[in-house]
Amino acid sequence: ALALPSKAIPLSELLNKTRLASSRSEARRLISQGGVRVDGVRQTKDHMFSPRKGMVLQVGKRKFAKIA
């Protein structure tokens, strides 16, 4: 289990902490190319997110992470 902060953090940092992206720069590239979804909604900018229970992150077609 990962210790995620309860305050809002950038989506790129959230992807890096959940190991869906190997670095923040790779996460920003994936976001700008439209390969990242949060709860099924495509993200195109590196917005601030507060990790919450049940939140589903998706990178590409096959990488998923559910916040528990």
C-alpha positions in Angstrom: 0.0 0.0 0.0 1.2 3.5 -0.8 0.9 6.4 1.5 -0.8 9.1 -0.6 -1.3 12.6 0.8 -4.8 13.8 1.5 -4.1 17.3 0.0 -4.4 18.0 -3.7 -1.3 17.1 -5.7 -0.6 17.4 -9.5 -1.9 14.4 -11.6 1.7 13.8 -12.9 2.9 13.3 -9.3 0.0 11.0 -8.5 0.8 8.9 -11.5 4.4 8.7 -10.4 3.5 7.7 -6.8 1.2 5.0 -8.0 4.0 3.7 -10.4 1.8 4.1 -13.5 4.5 6.4 -14.9 8.2 6.0 -14.2 8.8 9.7 -13.9 6.8 13.0 -13.6 8.0 14.0 -17.1 6.8 10.8 -18.6 3.5 11.3 -16.7 3.2 14.9 -18.2 3.9 13.5 -21.7 1.2 10.8 -21.3 -1.3 13.4 -20.1 -0.6 15.8 -23.0 -1.0 12.9 -25.5 -4.4 12.0 -24.0 -3.4 8.6 -22.6 -4.6 9.2 -19.0 -8.1 8.8 -17.6 -9.4 9.5 -14.1 -12.7 7.7 -13.3 -13.2 7.2 -17.1 -12.7 10.9 -18.0 -9.7 11.7 -20.3 -7.3 14.2 -18.8 -5.4 16.6 -21.1 -3.9 19.0 -18.5 -1.9 18.3 -15.4 -4.7 19.4 -12.9 -4.5 19.2 -9.2 -6.3 16.1 -7.7 -7.1 15.0 -4.2 -6.7 11.2 -4.0 -9.9 9.7 -2.7 -11.2 6.2 -2.0 -12.4 4.4 -5.1 -10.7 6.7 -7.5 -9.6 4.8 -10.7 -6.5 5.9 -12.6 -5.9 4.5 -16.1 -2.8 4.9 -18.3 -3.2 3.5 -21.8 -5.4 0.5 -22.4 -4.0 -1.9 -19.8 -2.6 -0.1 -16.8 -5.0 0.6 -14.0 -4.8 1.7 -10.3 -7.6 2.0 -7.8 -7.1 4.2 -4.8 -8.1 2.2 -1.7 
